[in-house]
Amino acid sequence: MNNTYDVIVVGARVAGSPTAMLLARIGYRVLLLERARFPRDTLSTLLIHQPGGALLKRWGVLPEVVATGCPPIDRVSYTVADVRLEGCSWAVDGVRTAFAPRRYLLDPVLVQAAVDSGAEFRDESTVLDLVFDGDRVTGVRVRTGGTEYTVRAPLVVGADGMRSTVAARVGAPFETEEPKLTCAFYTYWSDLPQRFRLHEAPGSWVGTIPTNGGATLVGAYFPQHRFGQLRGHGLEALLSAVEHTAPELREEMVGGRMLERLHGTGDQRNFFRRAAGPGWVLVGDAGHHKDSITARGITDAFRQVQLLVDCIGDGVHEPQRLSDALSRFAALRHDMLVTDYRNTLATAALAAGKHQIELLRAIGSSAELTDRYFSAMSGACPADEFVTPELLDLMASS
Ligand SMILES: Cc1cc2nc3c(=O)[nH]c(=O)nc-3n(C[C@H](O)[C@H](O)[C@H](O)COP(=O)(O)OP(=O)(O)OC[C@H]3O[C@@H](n4cnc5c(N)ncnc54)[C@H](O)[C@@H]3O)c2cc1C
């Protein structure tokens, strides 16, 4: 085995595989390491918003994702109290729909795209530690099967998720960290209308997302402080939340059946970690994690990947250029994600108040504003361009 590469990427899901793919396309020798044996599902619902789809299209992998059979999602409804919005996000670069492929289908498509682009992929390969030269990361210590070995590269990318080993080993500090806000439970159901629907009531949030094989994901979010009480009773909690928050959905579920065991988590952290240092960089959940209620993790991982690769360009072998590129990535990553991070924390508080409901009522009176609202949710409309003179007039007259 030749154990010297240009870049080592740790973690081969929505952050790691596209990073490996794009860097390999530049011409780098890239090693993509993954602890799990692929294909393997992961704890996550599935929604890829329009900006994420647009990046898949730009990278040339959208046709493979569509070929998994996940239905295109071109409408969304959001019901809170007596207000119901129905519309669709704006298109991004010609991608009009969202997609929700099962992760055991999506993630292997991305790995294959990385391999087809020239990256070397090793699954069942756990990064145990990093190798340093002074304070500079120069490689990783890996175990594949029963064999431990060292691999070296001028850049190690930690795409290894919220509990990142790379972040832990370099001691990447938290730049921002907020308390956990929600817990979530979800499963897959048969024979439901294949529609993307969101329902909110004080203290709970219920959603359906159509996915592969005619199945529909049914999920519910609750305040974090209820996790201790709900864990072990997640299915009852989910069904009860549906009953109270979306009674018509509960009736529809009677005609179908649960297709898979319940999944759930109370560990949804909210943070930015330092993004980079000498010889290392974090991308995806490893560097920035937020509550999944706004379903932005996959799309934002793709956006981070594109930003990182644009910053690095062909500068990996020039230490000063690489250092400047990683600093630029760190600054731009923060600017790109911080507003949506704040909005996610606000949504995850699960406390739609009177003022917010009146705002939604005003938005719902205009199809244009409704689509703008869903575009802000998807990321197609920058959050700071969401408020328009028309909306201010409507609010003033209500
Ligand atoms: C309940 C829930 C629902 C969600 N719903 C959505 C949604 O609808 N839409 C959306 O966009 N996002 C959603 N998310 C968020 C989304 O799943 C994540 O943001 C996204 O999967 C992060 O991808 P990643 O590649 O950064 O990390 P991960 O998916 O965590 O992948 C990291 C990979 O690194 C590997 N790894 C870890 N340590 C090592 C090591 N030491 N050596 C080798 N490999 C290692 C792991 O095995 C793993 O495969 C949801 C999350 C949760 C928890």
The ligand as an SDF file (V2000), in Angstrom:
LIG
                    3D

 53 58  0  0  0  0  0  0  0  0999 V2000
  -33.4100   13.0260   13.4260 C   0  0  0  0  0  0  0  0  0  0  0  0
  -32.6510   13.7320   12.3500 C   0  0  0  0  0  0  0  0  0  0  0  0
  -33.3120   14.1620   11.2150 C   0  0  0  0  0  0  0  0  0  0  0  0
  -32.6220   14.8500   10.2270 C   0  0  0  0  0  0  0  0  0  0  0  0
  -33.2920   15.2270    9.0880 N   0  0  0  0  0  0  0  0  0  0  0  0
  -32.6590   15.8950    8.1170 C   0  0  0  0  0  0  0  0  0  0  0  0
  -33.3350   16.2570    6.9130 C   0  0  0  0  0  0  0  0  0  0  0  0
  -34.5120   15.9380    6.6770 O   0  0  0  0  0  0  0  0  0  0  0  0
  -32.6350   16.9620    5.9880 N   0  0  0  0  0  0  0  0  0  0  0  0
  -31.3440   17.3420    6.1940 C   0  0  0  0  0  0  0  0  0  0  0  0
  -30.7720   18.0260    5.3440 O   0  0  0  0  0  0  0  0  0  0  0  0
  -30.6660   16.9760    7.2930 N   0  0  0  0  0  0  0  0  0  0  0  0
  -31.2980   16.2590    8.2530 C   0  0  0  0  0  0  0  0  0  0  0  0
  -30.6100   15.8730    9.3730 N   0  0  0  0  0  0  0  0  0  0  0  0
  -29.2070   16.2650    9.5000 C   0  0  0  0  0  0  0  0  0  0  0  0
  -28.3180   15.4310    8.5950 C   0  0  0  0  0  0  0  0  0  0  0  0
  -28.5790   14.0680    8.7950 O   0  0  0  0  0  0  0  0  0  0  0  0
  -26.8670   15.7130    8.8910 C   0  0  0  0  0  0  0  0  0  0  0  0
  -26.6370   17.1090    8.9090 O   0  0  0  0  0  0  0  0  0  0  0  0
  -25.9590   15.0850    7.8400 C   0  0  0  0  0  0  0  0  0  0  0  0
  -26.2090   13.7150    7.7230 O   0  0  0  0  0  0  0  0  0  0  0  0
  -24.5030   15.3230    8.2240 C   0  0  0  0  0  0  0  0  0  0  0  0
  -23.6800   14.6490    7.3410 O   0  0  0  0  0  0  0  0  0  0  0  0
  -22.1130   14.4870    7.6000 P   0  0  0  0  0  0  0  0  0  0  0  0
  -21.6010   13.7970    6.3980 O   0  0  0  0  0  0  0  0  0  0  0  0
  -21.5440   15.7960    7.9980 O   0  0  0  0  0  0  0  0  0  0  0  0
  -22.0000   13.5890    8.9040 O   0  0  0  0  0  0  0  0  0  0  0  0
  -22.5380   12.1170    9.2030 P   0  0  0  0  0  0  0  0  0  0  0  0
  -23.7660   11.8000    8.4270 O   0  0  0  0  0  0  0  0  0  0  0  0
  -22.5920   12.0010   10.6810 O   0  0  0  0  0  0  0  0  0  0  0  0
  -21.3930   11.1850    8.6220 O   0  0  0  0  0  0  0  0  0  0  0  0
  -20.1730   11.0440    9.2740 C   0  0  0  0  0  0  0  0  0  0  0  0
  -19.5530    9.7240    8.8400 C   0  0  0  0  0  0  0  0  0  0  0  0
  -18.2630    9.6550    9.4150 O   0  0  0  0  0  0  0  0  0  0  0  0
  -18.0340    8.3360    9.8490 C   0  0  0  0  0  0  0  0  0  0  0  0
  -17.0400    8.3810   10.9170 N   0  0  0  0  0  0  0  0  0  0  0  0
  -17.1950    8.9270   12.1530 C   0  0  0  0  0  0  0  0  0  0  0  0
  -16.0680    8.7880   12.8690 N   0  0  0  0  0  0  0  0  0  0  0  0
  -15.1870    8.1390   12.0730 C   0  0  0  0  0  0  0  0  0  0  0  0
  -13.8510    7.7080   12.2670 C   0  0  0  0  0  0  0  0  0  0  0  0
  -13.2060    7.9130   13.4090 N   0  0  0  0  0  0  0  0  0  0  0  0
  -13.2340    7.0540   11.2500 N   0  0  0  0  0  0  0  0  0  0  0  0
  -13.8800    6.8480   10.0700 C   0  0  0  0  0  0  0  0  0  0  0  0
  -15.1470    7.2510    9.8420 N   0  0  0  0  0  0  0  0  0  0  0  0
  -15.7940    7.8860   10.8380 C   0  0  0  0  0  0  0  0  0  0  0  0
  -19.3790    7.8320   10.3290 C   0  0  0  0  0  0  0  0  0  0  0  0
  -19.4450    6.4210   10.3030 O   0  0  0  0  0  0  0  0  0  0  0  0
  -20.3280    8.5000    9.3350 C   0  0  0  0  0  0  0  0  0  0  0  0
  -20.6420    7.6620    8.2630 O   0  0  0  0  0  0  0  0  0  0  0  0
  -31.2480   15.1360   10.3680 C   0  0  0  0  0  0  0  0  0  0  0  0
  -30.5680   14.6880   11.5060 C   0  0  0  0  0  0  0  0  0  0  0  0
  -31.2580   13.9890   12.4760 C   0  0  0  0  0  0  0  0  0  0  0  0
  -30.5040   13.4920   13.6710 C   0  0  0  0  0  0  0  0  0  0  0  0
  1  2  1  0
  2  3  1  0
  2 52  2  0
  3  4  2  0
  4  5  1  0
  4 50  1  0
  5  6  2  0
  6  7  1  0
  6 13  1  0
  7  8  2  0
  7  9  1  0
  9 10  1  0
 10 11  2  0
 10 12  1  0
 12 13  2  0
 13 14  1  0
 14 15  1  0
 14 50  1  0
 15 16  1  0
 16 17  1  0
 16 18  1  0
 18 19  1  0
 18 20  1  0
 20 21  1  0
 20 22  1  0
 22 23  1  0
 23 24  1  0
 24 25  2  0
 24 26  1  0
 24 27  1  0
 27 28  1  0
 28 29  2  0
 28 30  1  0
 28 31  1  0
 31 32  1  0
 32 33  1  0
 33 34  1  0
 33 48  1  0
 34 35  1  0
 35 36  1  0
 35 46  1  0
 36 37  1  0
 36 45  1  0
 37 38  2  0
 38 39  1  0
 39 40  1  0
 39 45  2  0
 40 41  1  0
 40 42  2  0
 42 43  1  0
 43 44  2  0
 44 45  1  0
 46 47  1  0
 46 48  1  0
 48 49  1  0
 50 51  2  0
 51 52  1  0
 52 53  1  0
M  END
$$$$
